[in-house]
């Protein structure tokens, strides 16, 4: 990756663009972004969600949105949403599944 591309990548990261979007834009793996940012001395963002954001994540997930959909809305990774749902006492659906309502 050229120096100008690295700078654009770092600028996107610094402006808060989600890592997954940066990875797609630059055609690299998200761990490459972490490595580039760390090597450049950039403080890494935490994906820890506030209590209210965790509650919102669970609410959206319970409304049958996927982990990926919730993650995109909140600007975090699907794994951060998964952790948030579980920390709020939620349960996860099977991958690609929808919640089952009992009659």
N, C-alpha and C positions, 0 to 999 in steps of 0.2 A: 504494500500500500504506500502510495507516495506521501510526502510530507503534507502537501495541501489537502489531500483526502483525510489524513489523520487529524489535521486541524479542524476540518469540517465535522468530522465525527466527534471530536472533543467539544466543539461548539454546540452540537446538537445535544450531547449528554449534559453539558453545563446548563443548557436552557430548559432541561427537564423532559426532553423527549424520551418516552419509554425505551428501554434497551432493546426490546424485541423489534420495535419500529426502526431503530438505528441499524440493527443487524440486517433487517430486510433491505433497507435503503442502500447499505454499503456491501451487501452480499457476503457478510462475515458471520461467524458464530457469535453468540452473545458473550461467551467467555473471552473472545478476542477483544471485545470492547472493554471488558474489565481489565484485561492485561494492558491494553494501550493506555487507558485512563490511569491505572496504577503506575505504570512506567513514566507517565507525564506528571506524576505527583498530584493528580486530581483526587480529592476526597470522594470516596464512593458514597452514593446515596443509599440510605437504608430503605428496605421495603417493609419495615415494621409499620403496621397500620395503627392509627389511633383507635381508641375504644369505639368511638362513634363510626369510624370508617369500617371497623370489623363488623359492627352491627349492620351497617349498610350492605356490606358484602354478603352477609348471611341472608338479609332480607331479599336482595336481588337473586341470590342463588336459590332460596326457597320459592321464589316466584318463577322457577323453572328456567332461569338463564344458566348458561354453561359457565364453568370456571373461566374459560377464555373470554366470554362476553363480559362478565363482571370485571375481569382483569383489565380489559380494554377501557371500560367506563371509568374505573378508578385509577388507571395509569400505573398498574403494578403487574407483576407476573401472575400467571395462573397458580403457581405454587404459593404465592403470598395470599391469594384468595382462599385456597384450600386450607392453609393454616388458620386464617381468620374464621372461616366457617366452623372448623373443628374447635377452635378456642372459645367460640360462642355456644358450644354445645350442639351444633348442627351435625347432621350425618351426610355423607356423600352418596350420590347416586352412582350406579355403575357407569363407566365411560360410555358416552353416547346414549345413555338412558334418560328417561324422564321419571319423575317421582310417581309413585303409584298411589292413587287415592282409594281409600276403602269405602265401600258403599254402606 
